[in-house]
């Protein structure tokens, strides 16, 4: 009997090798993230965090091995198919939030909805409802450039959630925040993810954030899981 896709992990990497110019960056034998799990990946610059995220979202594909997201192998899809799959199933929160400053809060979400939502007829109502749930009803028509840091956080989360994603990727989103804003952001992210039963993969250089997560992994160990040291001549 074929295994139900819902029973498969959210993320599965098998025997994945990836690098640039013959320099191995990632060598991962078996890596999986279960559905609904909140995973924290930590490591310094150059530890492979960005390379791994680019594989997970389908920007890059490995030289060897397979990357499966929600039971779908990304390595067998074209770039256009990977882009469409990412838009429909993933929400991404960036380090600098990447809001379009001259657009309103609502228009930032509607622009994302053009790529993320298959049925766009109710996109505006969905965006307004999502912003309302995050306490942003009074800021619908406020330009992003006039928002406080805390408001930008909420808009970035709302934008990532506009397609009710199965997976949320958070790439160093708290690196420029003070401790109070950082903690509030993580708590809000978790609450929002639980509301749609989304898996969270959160990447940061700050190991102290591991206390918020059910599982934490050191990227230096994960990235070099099976790399063999060259033989001495």
C-alpha positions, 0 to 999 in steps of 0.5 A: 500500500502506498504510504500516505503523504501526510505520514511522510516527514515535512523534510527529508534529505538522503545522501545529499552532497552539495558544494561549489567549485569542487569544495564540499559544503554539505554532506548529509546522509540522513536528515529529516524534520517531522511535520509540525516540528520546530527545529533550530539550526545554529552555526557561524557564518560559513557553516552551511546554513544558507546552502542548506536553506537554498536546498530546502526551498529549491533555489539550488539542487544537490550534486548528489542525493535527494531533497524531499519536501512534503513527500515531493522530490525537488531534485526531479522538478524544473526550476519553474516547478520548484518556484511554484512548489515553494510559493504554494507550500512554504513561507519565508521570513528573511533577516531584514524582513524584506518588506517593500517600503513604499507599499502599504501593509495590505499591499505587501501581503497582496503582492505575495498572494499573487504568487502564493495563493491558487484561488486569488478571488478571496486574497484580499479578505484573507489578507485582512483577516490574517492581519487582524489576527496579528493586531494590525487592523489599524495599519492596513494602509500604512506604508511599510517604511513607517512601521516600528520594528515590532510592527514589521515583525508582524507583517513579515509573519503575516506575509509568510502565512498568507498561503497557509504554508506547510513549512515556515523557513526563518532565516536569521530573522532576529539578528538585529532585534533586542532581547525583548523584541526577539523573544516576542517575535519567536513567541508570535511565530510559534503561535502563528505556526501552530495555528496552521500546523506548520513546520518551522525551520529557524536558522541563526548564529545565536546558539542561545535561542535553542532554549525556545525549540524542541530540537536543535542542531549544530550546522557544523556537525550536520553539514559534515556528517560524513565528510572524510578527511583526505588521506595523508600522503 
